[in-house]
Amino acid sequence: MQEKINSLRTEIKEKLEKTKTLKDLTELKNIYLSKKGPITELMSHMRELNDEEKKEFGKIMNEFKTDINNSFDSLKNKIEEYELNKKLESEKIDISLPSTKINVGAPNILEKLIEEVEETFISMGYDVVDGPEIEEDKYNFEMLNIPKGHPARDAQDTFYIEGEEILLRSQTSPVQVRTMLKGNGITPIRMICPGKTYRRDDDDATHSHQFMQIEGLVVDKEISLSDLKGTLDVIFKKLFGESTETRFHPSYYQFTEPSVEVDITCHKCKGKGCNICKNSGWITVAGAGIVHPNVLRMSGYDPKVWTGFAFGFGADRLAMEKYDIHDLRAIYNTDLRELKTFDRKEAE
């Protein structure tokens, strides 16, 4: 039996010396180490032996199988290393060649501007609050002092989903209403609510049926227009530079009283007058005012105790001013050339 084992060992070793590929090695292993192979056949003779002989024969066979398996594994490692080195040699990279330029994108202009606004307001203690884009009429209009049939609804005509009660919000003001309702008439509020809004406008260079709006609300005791002015001074200086000045002029909004429009000095001519500001030196960028007593009352706040201010501006329009964009539609393009242009202006 020992002679058969030695003969089989020699036979396997000789064939291993002639094996050069992993495929041939696998085939050879299947021949000798399979269930029907010669090693398994040798093991079958164990049933013919007595107990003492079985013990000795089992020890010899285990050593034999271990030796053969080690020989297969050793050869496999050598072949794999050889093939890897051969592949590396054929795929050698010439590091003296110039690198391939990879085109990369950039954050959307609106995303960059909104993040800058959020960071500034957070530094002043404001919360950033989100709300649903699919809204109820009562939050979008009625609780903002715009009852059904009010002519102000025409200017904010939006898209309706179910009858006249479910719609796409025309402003982010409903988030302010929801926040005041959660305050239960006893909690001071300091928040901004950036988000997407919808109106039935024809798309052109300065209008879009959807746009990003950033609104803010402060509700507390003894709030005045001077607080509003100081707040807007901070944000517009942050966006357009420390030399930027702000001014108010009277306006009308249903949810504020008094209401104002907010102008900033033209960033192009620095207030001297140019074609951008129509030679006035000023550009209107936002609407604002003191929260109307009816809005406070409907949201649970006693207007005799509480007051506040609200403001709103379009992120799209601010981006157009900040980056000197002449067509609103360029903001929503995926043209990398447009984004590179904006990045360059930001760096300047």
Secondary structure, DSSP 8 states (H G I E B T S, - for coil): -HHHHHHHHHHHHHHHHH--SHHHHHHHHHHHHSTTSHHHHHHGGGGGS-HHHHHHHHHHHHHHHHHHHHHHHHHHHHHHHHHHHHHHHHT---TTS-----------HHHHHHHHHHHHHHHTT-EE----SEEEHHHHTGGGT--TT-THHHHT---EEETTTEEE-SSSHHHHHHHHHHHTTTS-EEEEEEEEEE-----SSS--SEEEEEEEEEEESS--HHHHHHHHHHHHHHHH-TT--EEEEEEEETTEEEEEEEEEE-TTTTTS--TTTTTSSEEEEEEEEEE-HHHHHHTT--TTT-EEEEEEEEHHHHHHHHHT-S-GGGGG---HHHHHHHHHHHH-
